Amino acid sequence: MEAFRKIKTAGVKGTFLDDQENPVFEEADVCVLGVAFDATASYKKGAFFGPSAIMDASHEIEHEIPVFGVSLAEKVKIHWLGLLEYEEEKQEKKDFEKRDALAGQMVSDVEEIASKAFEKHKFLVTLGGEHSVSNGIFNAIAKKFNAKKVTIVHIDAHLDLRDSFEGMKYSHGSVMKNALDAGFRIISLGIRDQVSFEEIETIKEKGIAGRIFPCPVMPSAFYTKKGVFEKNQFLWKGIISAKIAKKIFSSIKTPFVYLTIDVDGFDPMFFPGTGTPLPFGLDFASGQEFLFSLMQFCKKSKKQLLGFDVQETAPLLQKNAEKYSHEDAVSTQTEMNAAILIYNLIAWNFLERFSGKNKKRQ
């Protein structure tokens, strides 16, 4: 079995936002990596097409930053590293050992590329693909910066705290457990409060309930007894209040921060195209308010945001396709919202460049 096709740029011209030009790696502020992988998906497949869909949608976004009237590309150079592709052989769908081996190869490749980006002080943006892709990024961060010095802010509908799922260590359902075991400090938002018994035991054993901010799936009157989660941390109607945001920021004590986003953390009315959509998720506007505040907090408190990833975009296509095309999409809402979110996060991270305080990234 050929597990890996070399990284390529064919099929996607230019870089994120720009469908023509791709600034060279050495001069870039931001490096964007696509990872087409969904071999460990346990419900709906399709995240394999996520990176191509997001890149395609990004080319429909105007470059101008609102208010400033300046192009994002004018102030921030974004380099497209290319696309890693891992196509699962059809006969392997029930062969969990081979699927885990394929995931292991993917994780190793992502780690190698991410390490090179971090070594050259690049802000890394990764487009998935399923959430198992983040394993490779976390490994690279741990080696470069020391996991104990990094807080991962995790947006997701699922905790992903299983030791393994369907026997696969690198499953999308175990990615945050791998990070926790590596020594990262994790803060999770958007989690629906229906979790596995195994994950409940991990929460109790590690004492991490205070860093989980769930979206309740039951009416408020249901929660009369104390459960595994702390009720005062519930994100009612998917809203992250200023009080909750302040509590989250006060718990970030590490010099480095990384952001990992599974789009199913948001309510599916905003991201319907994902592998396991669950109702009662984060409100998109409130989520963006929080993320903007998070970036402002990092800058004011001198904490370095290393990058972010956006995972689990599974485009809603009309038919079984061998490649992504917006022409075959039932709806392009998910990929467009993902592209807008990525655009905003990049702009916010380099906001000082648009306000006249242009400092070179260290």
C-alpha positions in Angstrom: 0.0 0.0 0.0 1.3 3.4 -0.9 0.5 5.5 2.2 1.7 8.8 1.1 1.8 11.0 -2.0 4.4 13.7 -1.9 3.2 17.2 -0.9 1.9 19.0 -4.0 0.5 22.4 -5.0 -1.1 21.1 -8.2 -4.9 21.7 -8.2 -4.6 24.8 -6.1 -3.1 27.9 -7.7 -1.5 30.6 -5.6 -2.0 30.7 -1.9 -4.8 31.3 0.7 -6.9 34.3 -0.6 -4.8 34.8 -3.8 -5.4 32.4 -6.7 -2.3 33.6 -8.6 0.7 34.5 -6.5 2.4 32.5 -3.7 5.1 34.4 -1.8 8.3 32.4 -1.2 8.6 30.5 2.1 11.6 32.5 3.3 9.7 35.8 3.1 6.4 34.6 4.5 4.8 35.5 7.8 2.2 32.8 7.6 2.5 29.2 6.2 -0.6 27.4 5.3 -0.6 23.6 5.0 -3.5 21.4 3.7 -3.9 17.8 4.9 -6.5 15.8 3.0 -7.1 12.9 5.4 -10.3 11.2 6.8 -9.3 7.6 7.2 -10.2 7.3 10.9 -13.6 9.1 10.5 -16.2 7.2 12.4 -19.4 8.7 11.0 -19.6 10.8 7.8 -16.6 10.9 5.5 -15.7 13.9 3.4 -13.1 15.9 5.4 -10.6 14.6 2.8 -11.9 17.4 0.6 -11.8 20.1 3.3 -8.5 21.7 2.5 -9.3 22.1 -1.2 -12.8 23.4 -0.4 -11.4 26.0 2.0 -8.7 27.2 -0.4 -11.3 27.4 -3.2 -13.7 29.5 -1.1 -10.8 31.7 0.1 -10.3 32.9 -3.5 -13.8 34.4 -3.4 -13.0 36.7 -0.4 -12.0 40.3 -1.0 -8.5 41.0 0.3 -9.4 44.4 1.8 -9.4 44.5 5.6 -12.6 46.4 6.8 -12.1 49.8 8.3 -8.4 50.1 7.3 -9.0 49.9 3.5 -5.8 47.9 3.1 -5.3 44.5 1.5 -4.4 41.7 4.0 -1.8 40.4 1.5 -0.2 43.9 1.4 0.7 43.6 5.1 0.9 39.8 5.7 2.7 37.4 3.3 0.9 34.0 3.2 2.8 31.1 1.8 1.0 27.9 0.6 3.1 25.0 1.6 1.0 22.6 -0.4 -1.4 19.7 0.1 -0.7 16.3 1.7 -3.1 13.7 0.4 -3.8 10.3 2.0 -6.4 8.3 0.2 -7.7 5.3 2.1 -8.1 2.1 0.1 -11.7 1.0 -0.1 -11.0 -2.5 1.2 -9.4 -1.0 4.3 -12.5 0.6 5.8 -12.8 -2.1 8.4 -9.1 -2.8 8.7 -8.4 -0.6 11.7 -4.8 -1.6 12.0 -4.0 -0.4 8.4 -6.0 2.8 8.9 -4.1 3.5 12.1 -0.8 2.9 10.3 -1.9 5.3 7.6 -2.8 7.9 10.3 0.7 7.3 11.8 2.3 8.1 8.5 0.2 11.2 8.1 1.1 12.4 11.7 4.8 11.9 11.0 4.7 13.8 7.8 2.7 16.7 9.3 5.1 16.8 12.2 8.1 17.1 9.9 6.6 20.0 7.9 5.3 21.8 10.9 8.7 21.5 12.6 10.3 23.2 9.6 7.8 26.1 9.8 8.2 26.6 13.5 12.0 26.4 13.2 11.8 29.4 10.8 9.5 31.3 13.1 6.5 31.0 10.8 2.9 31.4 12.0 1.4 28.0 11.0 -2.1 27.6 9.7 -3.3 24.0 9.0 -6.4 23.0 7.0 -8.0 19.6 7.6 -8.9 17.0 7.1 -10.1 15.3 10.3 -9.0 16.2 13.7 -6.3 13.5 13.9 -4.2 15.8 11.7 -3.5 18.0 14.8 -1.5 15.1 16.3 1.4 16.0 14.0 1.3 19.7 14.8 1.2 18.9 18.6 4.2 16.7 18.3 6.2 19.4 16.5 5.2 22.0 19.1 6.1 19.7 21.9 9.6 19.2 20.5 10.2 22.9 19.7 8.6 24.6 22.6 8.0 22.0 25.4 4.4 20.8 25.8 4.3 22.0 29.4 4.9 25.6 28.2 1.9 25.5 25.8 -1.8 26.0 26.3 -4.0 24.5 23.6 -7.4 26.3 23.3 -9.7 23.7 21.9 -13.0 24.4 20.1 -15.0 21.2 19.5 -18.3 19.4 20.0 -16.3 16.4 21.3 -13.7 16.1 24.0 -11.6 13.6 21.9 -10.2 12.2 25.2 -10.4 8.5 24.4 -7.2 6.5 24.8 -8.0 5.2 21.3 -11.1 4.8 19.2 -11.8 1.6 17.3 -8.3 0.5 18.3 -6.7 3.5 16.6 -4.3 5.6 18.7 -4.3 8.4 16.1 -8.1 8.5 15.7 -9.8 11.8 15.6 -11.5 10.7 18.9 -8.2 10.5 20.8 -6.3 13.5 19.5 -6.8 15.6 22.7 -6.0 12.7 25.0 -2.7 12.3 23.1 -2.0 16.1 23.7 -3.0 15.8 27.4 -0.6 12.8 27.9 2.2 14.8 26.2 1.9 17.5 28.9 -0.1 20.2 27.1 -2.6 22.3 29.2 -5.9 22.1 27.4 -9.0 24.4 27.6 -12.0 23.1 25.7 -15.0 25.1 24.5 -18.2 24.1 22.7 -18.2 20.5 24.1 -21.7 19.0 24.1 -22.3 17.6 27.6 -22.9 14.0 26.3 -19.6 12.3 26.7 -18.3 8.8 27.0 -17.7 7.0 30.3 -14.1 6.7 29.4 -13.8 10.5 29.0 -15.6 11.1 32.2 -13.0 9.0 34.1 -10.2 11.0 32.4 -11.8 14.3 33.5 -12.0 13.1 37.1 -8.5 11.5 37.1 -6.8 14.6 35.5 -8.9 17.1 37.4 -9.7 19.1 34.3 -13.4 19.8 34.6 -12.6 23.5 35.5 -11.1 23.9 32.0 -14.0 22.6 30.1 -16.8 24.9 28.9 -19.7 22.8 27.5 -22.7 23.8 25.5 -25.7 22.2 27.3 -28.0 20.0 25.3 -30.8 19.9 27.8 -33.2 22.7 29.1 -31.7 24.6 32.1 -34.3 23.0 34.5 -32.8 19.6 33.7 -29.6 20.4 35.5 -30.7 20.2 39.1 -27.9 17.8 40.3 -24.2 18.3 40.1 -22.6 16.4 37.2 -19.1 16.0 35.9 -19.2 19.5 34.4 -19.4 22.7 36.4 -22.8 24.3 35.6 -21.4 27.9 36.1 -19.2 27.1 33.0 -22.0 26.2 30.7 -22.2 28.2 27.5 -26.0 28.8 27.4 -27.3 29.2 23.8 -23.7 28.9 22.6 -22.7 32.3 24.0 -19.3 32.9 25.5 -19.9 35.7 28.0 -17.3 38.3 28.9 -17.2 36.6 32.4 -16.4 33.2 31.0 -13.8 34.6 28.6 -12.1 36.4 31.5 -12.0 33.1 33.4 -10.5 31.3 30.5 -7.8 33.9 30.0 -6.9 33.9 33.7 -6.2 30.2 33.4 -3.7 30.6 30.5 -0.4 30.8 32.4 2.0 29.4 29.8 4.2 31.6 27.5 2.8 29.9 24.3 -0.7 29.3 23.1 -2.0 27.2 20.2 -5.6 27.1 18.8 -7.2 24.0 17.4 -10.7 24.3 15.9 -13.0 21.5 14.9 -15.8 23.2 13.0 -18.4 21.0 14.7 -17.8 23.0 17.9 -20.0 25.6 16.3 -23.7 25.1 15.8 -24.4 23.2 12.6 -26.5 26.0 11.3 -23.2 27.7 10.6 -21.1 24.6 9.6 -23.5 22.0 8.3 -20.8 20.2 6.3 -18.9 18.2 9.0 -18.4 14.6 9.9 -20.5 14.5 13.1 -22.7 17.6 13.4 -24.3 18.1 16.8 -27.0 20.7 17.7 -26.7 23.3 20.4 -23.1 24.4 19.5 -21.3 27.7 19.8 -22.8 30.8 18.2 -20.5 31.9 15.3 -20.6 35.6 16.2 -19.9 34.9 19.9 -17.1 32.5 19.0 -15.5 35.2 16.8 -15.8 37.8 19.6 -14.0 35.3 21.9 -11.3 34.5 19.4 -10.6 38.2 18.8 -10.4 38.8 22.5 -8.1 35.7 22.9 -5.6 37.2 20.4 -5.8 40.6 22.1 -5.1 38.9 25.4 -2.1 37.0 24.0 -0.6 40.2 22.8 -1.2 42.2 25.9 0.1 39.5 28.2 3.2 38.8 26.0 2.1 35.2 25.1 3.0 33.9 21.7 0.2 32.4 19.6 2.0 29.8 17.5 -0.7 29.2 15.0 -4.0 27.4 14.6 -5.7 24.7 12.7 -9.3 24.3 11.3 -10.4 20.7 11.0 -13.4 18.6 10.0 -14.6 20.6 7.1 -16.5 18.0 5.0 -18.1 19.8 2.0 -21.6 18.9 1.1 -21.3 17.5 -2.4 -24.1 16.4 -4.7 -22.4 13.1 -5.6 -19.5 10.9 -4.9 -16.5 12.9 -6.2 -12.9 12.2 -6.8 -12.0 15.8 -6.2 -13.7 19.0 -4.9 -15.5 21.4 -7.1 -17.9 24.1 -5.8 -20.0 23.3 -8.9 -20.8 19.9 -7.3 -21.6 21.3 -3.9 -25.1 21.3 -2.5 -24.0 24.2 -0.3 -20.7 26.0 0.1 -21.6 27.5 3.4 -19.2 25.4 5.5 -16.1 26.0 3.5 -16.9 29.7 3.0 -17.4 30.2 6.7 -14.2 28.3 7.5 -12.3 30.5 5.0 -13.8 33.7 6.5 -12.8 32.5 10.0 -9.2 31.8 8.9 -9.0 35.1 7.1 -10.1 36.9 10.3 -7.8 35.0 12.6 -4.8 35.8 10.4 -5.8 39.5 10.2 -6.3 39.7 14.0 -3.0 38.1 14.7 -1.2 40.8 12.7 -3.6 43.7 13.6 -0.7 46.0 14.7 0.5 46.1 11.1 -2.8 47.8 10.0 -2.8 50.3 12.9 0.7 51.6 12.2 2.5 49.7 14.9 4.4 47.4 12.6 6.7 45.2 14.6 8.7 42.4 13.1 7.7 38.9 14.3 10.3 37.4 16.6 
